[in-house]
Amino acid sequence: MKMEETNAHLIEGCRRGNRTAQLALYKQFAGRLYVACLRIVGNTSEAEEAMQDAFLKIFTRLDQYQDGQCFEAWMHRIAVHTAIDYVRRQTPDWEELSDNYTEPDDDGPDEEEIRYSVAQVKEACKKLSAGYRVILSLYLFEGYDMEEIASILKIQPPSVRSQYLRAKRKLLDIIAANKENG
């Protein structure tokens, strides 16, 4: 059976409330949704909670899923929004900017000078503030553009861009400091 057919069979079973289908769907996608949640919330226990809540939403909103759309993308979107809700509870420091805002000076370490592994980036992301971590995760890992992030977070696009640039600079500073200390 093809993946799409298997998913369609599981979705139909879940719509009927079949616990076996729900468990199979959970086992198939839990790992991927957990990783998405972890990148946004930044710690394992809250990522686990966010993922669990996302699955509850998925199971209760299956009537909103339209056959033909990418099911994994639909679930992923729910998980990302659920993780963002978890971060909002922490009240991250989103910065609204005035209309006469100018871009921050770019005087930190040069990206080309810093060699870093995926593990170093992940470790450095954990040290970012929640606001920075969310914007970096949504843009770099989840593939949202600045307008979409602004809409999701309910802040202005220039603020998103500024937060992204500051987060990127802070991330590079953390990686450079870790490199010097390591």
N, C-alpha and C positions, 0 to 999 in steps of 0.2 A: 504494500500500500504506500502511495506517495505521501510525503510530508503534509501537503495541503489536504489530502483526503483524511489522513489521520487527525489533523487539527480540526477539520470540519466535523468528524465523528465525535471528537472530544468536546467540541463546542456545543454540539447538539445534546450530548449527554449532560453537560453542565447546565444547559438551559432547562433540562428536565429535572435538575437537582440530583443527578446521579453522583454519589460520593466517590465512587471508583473513578469516574471520568474527571472529577475535580482533583483528586489526588494525582492522577496521571498527568493532568495539565500542570499542576503545581510542580511535580517532579521534573517535568520537561523544561519549564521556564524559570524556576526559582533562582537558579544560579545567575542567569543573565540579569534578571530584575534586581537581585541583591547587589550585584556589582554597580548597576546604575544608581541605586539608592545610596550605596556606600560612597561613591564619588561625590555625591551632593551633600549628604549629612556629615560625613567625615569620621564617624565612629561605628564600630561593628554592632553594638547593641541597638542603637537607633536605626541603623540601616536594616537590621533584621526586623525591627518593629514596623518600619515604613514599608518593607516588602510584604509583610503579613497583611498590613492594612490595604496595600495595593491589591493583593489577591482578593481580599474581601470585597473591595470595590469592583474588581473585575467580575467576580461571580455574581454580584448583585446588579451589575450594569450590562450583562451580556445581551439583554434585549436592545441596547443601544448600538451594539456592534453590528455593522452592516456587512453581510456576506460579500466577498469580493475585495474588501479592503484588506490590507496586510494586518493579520491578527497580531503578530508579534509587535509591530509598530504601535498598534492600538494599545496593547498591554503596556508597552514601554512608556508611552505617553502618560498613562495613568500612574505608573510607578514614579516617573520623574516628578509629576505634579504632587504626588503624595509626599515624596521626599522633600520637595520645596516647602510644603505645608509644615513638615517637621522642623525645618530650619526657621521658618517664620515664627514658630513658637519660641525660638531662642532669641527673637528680635534682633536679627543681624543689622549691622550698621550700613544700610543703603544710604548713599549720599545723593541728595537732590542738589543740582547745580543751578546757579543763576544763569540768566541768558548771556551774560558777558564772560562766561567761563572760557579759559584757554587751556590747551592740553598741557599736562605736566612735562617738565623738562626731562629729557631722556639722558640722564647722566649716570646711570647705574652700570653694572657690568654688561659688556657686550655679549649678546646671545651667542655669537660665533665663538667667543673665547671659552665658553662654558661647555664642557662635554658632560652629558648626564644620561643616566640610564633610566628606564621606566621606573625602577624601584626608587631611585633618588627623587624623581618627580612625584611619585605617589607619597613618599615620606614627607616631602616639602609641602605638598597640598594639605596634609594633615595639620600643618602649623599655620596655615592661613586662617584669617577670620572667616566666619560663616558666610558673610556677604561676598567676600572675594572668592571663596571656594565654590559657591553656587554659580556665580557668573562664569568663572573659568570652566567649570564642569559642563554647564549648559552649552557654552560656545565651543570649547575644544573637544569634549568627549561625546556630547549628545547631538552636536551638529545644528543647534539653533542659531539663527542669525540675530543681530542686535535688536531688530524690530520685534522679533518673536520673544526674545528675552524680556524686553521692555514690557510687552503685553502680559507675559506670564507673571512678572514681578510687580507689575503695576507702577513702574517708574518710567521716566522719560528716556528715550533712546540716547541722548547725549550723556546722561548719567550712567547708562549701561556701558557706553564706550569708555568713559572715564574710569569707571570701576574696573573694567576689563584691563585697561592699560596699567592701572595701578596694581591690580592683582598680578598681572604678568611680571611687572617690575619687582614686586615683593617676592614672587616665586623665584625669580632669577637671583635675587639677593639672598634668599634662604639657601638655594642650591650652592651659590658661590661661598657662603659662610660655612656650609657643611663640608664643602670641598677643602676649604682652608683648614678646618678643624679636624678633618678626617684623615 
